[in-house]
């Protein structure tokens, strides 16, 4: 901010750092309760000053300042934006909220559009940091640690540091950026000043292994150069060891895709080649013995021989639920996919990877929740050598509810999360509009609470990258609601 603007302002707020939300909040409360309008205030970041906001009037004890809780959370995100006017802008929003309590819901308001754009930019930068940080090893033995260099667009390092603590708890690491640095010694997280790229180590031996891994997982059949460059802008390439491979991989993509198509992508069940009956009768409940298992491992073993509907004939195996038997939360999906059918484990395919990533972002430990599906066998339509997912019908959902009910009975969760319409139908006994009821908690007659949201595979089906990221963010917010519901 220009010095003339500071001199003209009646009040000057001096914050300790670019992300000093506590300082901004305290100053905003003092200003608002004394009816000081935004145009009379200048905001300045001066880390070395000790007086801070001491020249501001004290907050009026008798004055009430009520703002939506949602505003506090959104302001805490927006303050990480690099816009130098963000502190004044957020105070202007706070000032308006006193007389316009519904302001945040007015999507056409220019200030709200600006707030949303700032939030989106910060969330995108956070995502990019998590995707493109590459650690390099320095030292050996007791001196071993890992150092990374990253160049974010916004002031996100402190906000993002806890993610890396959770992801890399067992190693000592430092992330250097121009704005700030984060250091984890295995027990304590410390924030430090910014650094220069020359402070980061040069290439280490592990990068050759990483390039080999990247080259082998590259999927030429799904290559879309423009979409890739939008998701991985070239500004990040200079710090990614695998980026040197990208030009050659793109150049050879057509031939690699042809070679891949010539190979069989899946391995159907050994009995898949048998002649299929045109109609396969579904057994009546009286024809199938009720599960007698006293725990999940026994129940899983019994489910291996399930014949309650025709889906067992073409599937490789029963894919049962996994997780601790004392889990507070059960996540219920639709059915296993191609990779789950082959592996015999739920949520290990592309949708499962999205699911794991978002759970991690929401601070939900996948190892502490129980994950299962409404239908335990893979339903598909063969197309050449591929097996294409096919939605289970009401009869198949009802037949498999036999097993889901027993899982619920043994685990006794505090909350069940229905991932998509099929899971909701299985849990509630009727079809419900997920889009309309998303985020709602429905209590069943037996007292079990069911949280409704989409299936993570829906995110994968969105083509536009911008829309995909927005939907991922919505699902992340759903998972944070789930965490709060179980924490309470």
SVG drawing of the C-alpha trace seen along z (x, -y; Angstrom):
<svg xmlns="http://www.w3.org/2000/svg" viewBox="-39 -12 64 85">
<polyline fill="none" stroke="black" stroke-width="0.4" points="0.0,0.0 1.4,-3.4 2.6,-5.6 0.2,-8.4 -2.8,-6.0 -1.5,-5.1 -1.1,-8.8 -4.7,-9.6 -6.3,-6.7 -7.7,-7.6 -6.6,-4.2 -3.7,-2.0 -3.8,1.8 -0.4,3.4 -0.4,7.2 2.4,9.5 2.4,11.6 0.7,12.2 -1.5,14.8 -2.1,13.1 -5.8,14.0 -6.0,13.7 -4.6,10.2 -7.0,9.3 -10.0,10.7 -9.1,8.8 -8.6,5.5 -11.8,6.0 -13.8,6.6 -12.4,3.4 -13.1,1.4 -16.6,2.7 -17.8,2.3 -16.7,-1.3 -18.5,-1.9 -15.4,-2.7 -16.1,-2.4 -13.8,-0.5 -12.7,-3.7 -11.2,-5.0 -8.8,-2.1 -5.5,-1.1 -4.0,2.4 -0.3,3.0 1.9,6.1 4.8,5.2 6.3,8.3 9.0,6.4 6.8,3.9 5.7,4.7 2.8,2.3 0.5,4.2 -3.0,2.9 -2.5,1.1 -3.4,-2.3 -6.9,-1.0 -9.8,-1.7 -10.8,1.2 -13.8,3.3 -17.1,2.0 -18.1,4.6 -21.8,3.7 -21.8,3.8 -22.8,7.2 -21.0,8.3 -22.7,11.3 -21.6,12.8 -22.2,16.2 -19.8,18.9 -19.4,19.6 -17.9,16.1 -15.1,16.8 -14.1,20.0 -14.2,18.4 -12.3,15.3 -9.6,17.6 -9.1,19.1 -9.2,15.9 -6.6,14.3 -4.1,16.7 -4.6,15.1 -1.8,12.9 -4.1,9.9 -2.6,7.1 -6.0,5.5 -7.5,8.7 -7.5,7.4 -9.5,4.3 -11.7,6.3 -12.6,8.8 -13.3,6.0 -15.6,4.4 -17.5,7.7 -17.7,7.9 -19.0,4.3 -21.7,5.1 -22.8,8.3 -23.9,6.2 -26.7,4.8 -26.9,7.5 -27.0,10.8 -27.9,12.8 -25.0,11.3 -23.0,14.6 -25.9,16.3 -26.2,13.6 -24.1,15.3 -24.5,12.3 -23.0,9.7 -19.6,8.5 -17.9,8.9 -19.2,12.4 -18.0,13.3 -14.6,11.9 -14.6,13.9 -15.4,17.1 -12.7,16.5 -10.1,15.9 -11.2,19.1 -11.0,21.1 -7.5,19.8 -6.3,20.7 -7.8,24.2 -6.3,24.8 -2.8,23.6 -3.1,25.9 -4.0,28.8 -1.0,28.0 1.4,28.0 0.2,31.4 0.6,32.8 3.9,31.2 6.1,31.1 9.1,33.4 11.4,34.1 15.2,34.7 17.2,36.7 20.1,35.1 22.3,36.7 22.6,40.3 21.7,42.1 20.8,39.8 21.3,36.8 18.9,38.0 16.2,35.6 14.2,34.6 14.0,31.1 11.7,29.8 11.5,26.5 8.1,25.2 6.8,21.9 3.2,21.3 1.1,18.4 -0.4,17.6 0.4,17.7 -0.6,21.3 2.4,23.0 1.3,22.7 -2.3,23.7 -1.0,26.7 1.7,27.9 -0.5,30.2 -1.3,32.2 2.4,33.0 2.7,33.8 -0.1,36.4 1.3,37.8 5.0,37.9 4.8,38.3 7.7,40.8 10.3,38.7 12.0,35.4 11.4,32.9 11.6,29.2 9.6,27.5 11.2,24.2 9.2,21.6 9.8,17.9 7.2,16.8 7.7,19.2 9.2,22.5 7.8,25.5 10.0,27.8 9.0,31.1 11.5,32.9 9.3,35.9 7.7,34.4 7.3,30.6 6.2,28.5 7.9,25.1 7.3,22.3 10.2,20.2 11.0,17.3 11.1,17.7 14.1,19.1 15.7,19.1 15.9,22.0 19.6,22.1 19.0,23.2 17.3,26.4 19.5,29.5 20.3,30.6 19.1,33.9 19.5,37.1 19.7,40.8 16.0,41.4 15.0,39.2 16.1,41.7 13.8,44.3 11.0,41.8 11.4,41.1 11.3,44.8 8.1,45.1 6.5,42.2 7.4,43.5 5.8,46.9 2.5,45.5 2.0,43.1 -1.2,43.9 -1.0,42.8 -4.6,43.8 -5.9,41.1 -3.4,38.4 -5.0,35.0 -2.2,32.5 -4.2,29.3 -5.9,30.8 -2.6,32.1 -1.0,28.7 -4.0,27.1 -3.7,29.5 0.1,29.4 1.1,25.8 4.6,25.5 5.6,23.2 5.8,26.4 7.9,28.4 11.2,26.9 10.9,28.4 9.6,31.8 12.1,34.6 9.6,36.4 9.0,33.3 12.0,34.0 10.2,37.2 7.0,35.4 8.0,34.3 9.2,37.8 6.2,39.4 3.8,37.1 5.6,37.8 5.4,41.5 1.8,41.6 0.1,42.8 2.2,45.9 2.1,46.6 -1.7,46.4 -1.9,48.8 0.4,51.3 -1.7,51.0 -5.0,51.6 -3.6,54.8 -3.1,56.2 -6.0,57.5 -6.8,54.9 -8.7,57.1 -8.8,60.7 -12.4,61.9 -13.4,64.7 -12.3,68.2 -15.9,69.2 -16.7,66.2 -16.4,68.2 -19.2,70.6 -22.5,70.4 -24.8,67.9 -28.4,68.8 -30.8,66.2 -32.6,66.0 -31.1,67.0 -33.6,67.2 -32.9,65.3 -33.1,67.6 -35.8,67.0 -34.7,66.0 -35.8,69.4 -33.4,71.0 -30.4,69.3 -29.1,69.9 -28.9,66.8 -25.4,65.7 -24.4,67.1 -21.1,65.2 -20.2,63.5 -17.6,61.2 -16.6,59.6 -13.9,62.1 -16.4,65.0 -19.0,63.0 -16.6,62.3 -15.8,66.0 -19.5,66.8 -20.1,64.2 -17.6,65.9 -20.2,68.5 -23.1,66.0 -25.6,67.1 -28.5,64.7 -28.5,63.1 -27.1,64.0 -24.1,61.6 -21.8,64.2 -21.7,66.1 -19.6,63.6 -17.8,61.9 -14.3,63.0 -15.1,63.1 -17.1,61.5 -15.7,58.2 -16.6,57.7 -16.1,54.7 -12.9,53.9 -12.1,51.9 -12.1,52.1 -15.1,53.7 -15.4,50.8 -15.4,48.1 -17.5,45.0 -18.2,44.6 -19.2,46.9 -18.9,45.7 -21.2,47.6 -20.5,47.4 -22.5,48.9 -20.6,52.0 -17.0,53.2 -15.5,52.1 -13.1,53.9 -10.0,53.5 -11.9,54.2 -13.3,57.4 -9.7,58.6 -8.1,57.5 -11.0,58.7 -10.8,55.4 -13.2,52.4 -12.3,48.9 -8.8,49.7 -9.6,48.5 -9.5,45.0 -12.6,43.9 -10.9,45.4 -7.8,43.3 -9.9,40.1 -11.8,41.3 -8.5,41.9 -7.1,38.5 -10.1,36.6 -10.4,38.4 -6.8,37.5 -7.5,33.9 -10.5,34.0 -8.3,35.5 -10.2,38.7 -8.0,41.8 -9.0,44.5 -7.7,47.1 -10.1,46.1 -13.3,46.3 -15.2,49.3 -15.6,49.3 -18.0,51.6 -20.5,51.7 -24.3,52.1 -23.7,54.9 -20.8,57.3 -20.3,58.6 -19.1,56.7 -21.9,56.2 -20.7,55.4 -21.3,55.6 -18.5,57.2 -17.4,55.0 -14.6,56.9 -11.9,57.4 -13.2,54.7 -15.7,55.0 -18.0,51.9 -19.7,51.1 -23.4,51.7 -25.7,50.2 -27.3,52.8 -31.1,53.1 -33.5,53.0 -33.6,56.8 -29.9,57.1 -29.7,54.3 -32.3,55.9 -30.7,59.4 -27.3,58.0 -28.8,56.0 -28.8,59.2 -25.0,58.8 -25.0,55.1 -27.4,55.3 -25.2,57.9 -22.2,55.6 -24.1,52.8 -25.2,55.0 -21.6,56.2 -19.8,52.9 -22.6,50.7 -21.4,47.4 -22.4,44.0 -22.9,42.8 -23.2,44.4 -22.2,42.4 -24.2,43.3 -22.0,42.7 -24.5,42.3 -28.0,43.3 -27.5,47.1 -26.1,47.0 -28.8,44.7 -31.5,47.0 -29.9,50.0 -29.7,48.2 -33.1,46.4 -35.1,49.0 -36.2,46.5 -34.9,44.3 -33.9,40.8 -32.8,37.7 -29.1,37.5 -28.5,34.1 -31.4,32.5 -30.7,34.2 -26.9,34.1 -25.4,33.2 -28.6,34.2 -28.6,36.7 -31.5,39.1 -32.3,41.0 -33.8,44.5 -36.4,46.1 -33.7,48.0 -32.0,44.8 -29.1,45.2 -28.0,41.9 -27.3,41.9 -25.4,39.1 -26.1,38.6 -23.6,37.6 -22.3,38.5 -20.1,41.5 -16.4,40.3 -16.7,41.9 -18.9,39.0 -15.9,36.7 -14.0,38.9 -16.7,38.6 -16.6,34.8 -14.8,33.7 -14.0,30.0 -11.1,29.7 -12.6,26.6 -15.9,28.3 -14.0,31.4 -12.0,29.4 -15.2,27.6 -17.0,31.0 -13.9,32.4 -14.0,29.4 -17.8,30.0 -17.1,33.6 -14.2,32.5 -16.7,30.2 -19.1,33.2 -16.3,35.3 -15.5,32.5 -19.1,32.5 -18.8,36.2 -15.8,35.7 -17.6,33.1 -20.7,35.3 -18.5,38.2 -16.4,35.9 -19.6,34.7"/>
</svg>
